């Protein structure tokens, strides 16, 4: 789908959708991230009785898909885009609560959640040490952090990633999470269809990392 934004505008919208461009960027994410969303949902479905927290939920696609298969959904989401909060809340998903807020200062009690997850959000953490410390705080002992993303090798060819993105290779992110208190870290990868980027055919892949707070 052709983007209505320049690469810089696209990067800004992907980080924090705003204004009239919010719906267009939501549609863009929906089209390009279907395989990644499906991979994360597949891994989350066994967690039916767990308390879930999603960081950067966008238009609320993941809880919408989860609820179709899990009618007893226990879901909270936090996003710092007012437009995305309004869009997700308008879906009226039972068992889902969408909050406006920052990952670095979340309005949740200590040890609240069994699973914390985020899709394509790790690139935008300005102070990842602080964000991870906050995630550790709200996770229960033995709780899981799951991050869906695309490794640096595949992302760096995309023009908008030069504007405010921090890209990670798989080994870099695994080492970073280990350094900041997580253990039992594993990563799954999945190949996606090639894309045409700047007139060239580029292979594409996504990764889903699971890491656990010590119990």
C-alpha positions in Angstrom: 0.0 0.0 0.0 1.5 3.4 -1.0 2.2 5.5 2.1 0.6 9.0 2.2 3.6 10.1 4.4 7.2 11.0 3.8 9.6 8.6 5.5 10.1 11.0 8.4 6.3 11.6 8.8 5.8 7.8 8.6 8.3 7.3 11.4 6.6 9.9 13.6 3.2 8.3 13.0 4.4 4.8 13.7 6.0 5.9 17.0 2.9 7.8 18.1 -0.1 8.0 15.7 -1.7 11.4 15.8 -4.2 13.7 14.1 -5.7 13.0 10.7 -2.9 10.5 9.9 -3.8 8.1 12.7 -6.4 6.1 10.8 -4.1 5.9 7.8 -1.2 4.6 9.8 -3.4 2.1 11.6 -4.5 0.7 8.3 -0.9 0.6 7.2 0.1 -1.4 10.3 -2.9 -3.7 9.9 -1.9 -4.6 6.3 1.9 -5.1 6.9 1.9 -6.7 10.3 -0.7 -9.5 9.9 1.8 -12.3 10.2 3.4 -10.8 13.2 0.1 -10.3 15.0 -0.9 -13.9 14.2 2.3 -15.2 15.6 1.9 -13.3 18.9 -1.7 -14.3 19.2 -0.8 -18.0 18.7 1.7 -17.8 21.6 -0.8 -15.9 23.8 -3.8 -18.2 23.4 -2.6 -20.8 26.0 -2.6 -17.9 28.6 -6.4 -17.9 28.9 -6.6 -17.4 32.7 -3.7 -15.0 32.9 -3.6 -11.2 33.4 -2.3 -9.6 30.2 -0.8 -6.2 29.6 -0.1 -4.9 26.1 2.3 -2.0 25.6 1.4 0.1 22.5 -1.8 -1.6 21.5 -2.5 0.6 18.5 -6.1 0.2 17.2 -6.6 -2.9 19.5 -6.3 -5.7 17.0 -4.7 -8.2 19.3 -7.3 -8.1 22.0 -10.0 -8.2 19.4 -8.6 -11.4 17.9 -7.9 -12.9 21.3 -11.5 -12.3 22.5 -12.9 -14.3 19.6 -11.1 -17.3 21.0 -11.0 -16.4 24.7 -14.3 -15.1 26.1 -12.8 -14.7 29.6 -10.1 -12.2 28.5 -8.2 -10.4 31.2 -6.5 -7.6 29.3 -5.1 -4.2 30.0 -3.4 -2.0 27.4 -1.4 1.2 27.7 -0.6 3.5 24.8 0.5 7.1 24.7 -1.5 8.0 21.6 -4.9 9.5 22.4 -6.1 8.6 18.9 -5.2 4.9 19.4 -6.8 4.8 22.8 -10.1 6.1 21.4 -9.9 3.8 18.4 -9.3 0.7 20.5 -11.9 1.6 23.1 -14.5 2.1 20.4 -14.3 -1.7 19.7 -16.1 -2.4 23.1 -14.2 -5.6 23.7 -15.4 -7.3 26.9 -12.6 -7.9 29.4 -10.4 -5.3 27.8 -9.3 -2.0 29.3 -7.3 0.6 27.3 -5.4 3.3 29.1 -3.5 6.4 28.0 -0.1 6.5 29.5 3.7 6.1 29.3 5.5 2.7 29.6 8.1 4.3 31.8 5.5 5.3 34.5 2.6 2.8 34.4 -0.4 3.2 36.7 -0.4 -0.4 37.8 0.5 -2.0 41.2 3.6 -4.1 41.6 3.3 -7.7 40.5 0.0 -7.3 38.7 0.5 -9.1 35.4 1.3 -12.7 34.3 2.3 -11.6 30.7 3.4 -8.3 29.3 3.7 -8.0 25.5 4.3 -5.5 22.8 4.5 -5.5 19.0 6.8 -3.2 17.2 7.3 -1.0 20.2 10.9 -1.8 21.3 12.3 0.5 18.6 10.8 3.5 20.2 11.9 3.2 23.8 13.9 6.3 24.5 15.2 4.9 27.8 14.9 1.2 27.5 16.5 0.5 30.9 13.7 2.5 32.5 11.0 0.9 30.5 12.3 -2.6 31.3 12.5 -1.8 35.0 8.9 -0.7 35.0 7.9 -3.9 33.1 9.8 -6.0 35.7 7.9 -4.1 38.5 4.4 -4.8 37.2 5.1 -8.5 36.3 4.5 -11.2 38.8 7.4 -13.4 39.8 7.9 -15.8 36.9 5.9 -13.5 34.6 6.7 -13.3 30.9 7.7 -10.4 28.6 7.0 -11.1 24.9 8.2 -8.7 22.2 7.3 -9.0 18.5 9.7 -7.1 16.2 11.7 -7.2 13.1 15.5 -7.6 13.4 17.9 -4.9 12.3 19.1 -6.9 9.3 15.7 -6.6 7.8 14.6 -3.2 9.1 17.6 -1.1 8.2 16.7 -1.2 4.5 13.4 0.6 5.1 13.8 4.4 4.7 11.7 5.5 7.7 13.8 3.6 10.2 16.5 6.2 10.0 14.2 8.6 11.8 14.1 7.8 15.6 14.2 4.0 15.4 16.6 1.9 17.6 17.1 -1.4 15.8 18.2 -4.7 17.4 19.6 -7.9 16.0 18.2 -10.9 17.8 21.4 -11.5 19.8 21.5 -7.8 20.8 18.0 -7.9 22.3 18.5 -11.2 24.0 21.7 -9.9 25.7 20.0 -6.6 26.6 17.1 -8.4 28.3 19.5 -10.7 30.2 21.5 -7.7 31.4 18.4 -6.0 32.7 17.0 -8.9 34.8 15.3 -11.4 32.5 16.1 -15.1 32.2 15.1 -18.2 30.2 15.1 -16.1 27.0 14.1 -17.7 23.7 13.4 -16.3 20.2 11.2 -17.6 17.4 11.6 -16.3 13.9 9.3 -16.5 10.9 10.0 -15.5 7.3 7.6 -13.1 5.6 7.0 -12.4 1.9 9.7 -10.3 0.2 8.9 -6.6 -0.1 9.9 -4.0 -2.7 11.7 -1.2 -0.8 13.1 1.7 -2.7 12.8 -0.3 -5.9 14.6 -3.3 -4.7 13.4 -6.7 -3.5 14.1 -7.2 0.2 13.6 -10.3 2.2 11.6 -9.8 5.4 11.5 -11.6 8.7 9.9 -11.1 12.1 11.0 -12.4 15.5 9.1 -13.0 18.8 11.2 -13.1 21.9 10.0 -14.5 25.3 11.8 -13.6 28.5 10.9 -14.3 32.1 11.2 -12.4 35.3 12.9 -14.5 37.9 10.4 -16.4 40.1 
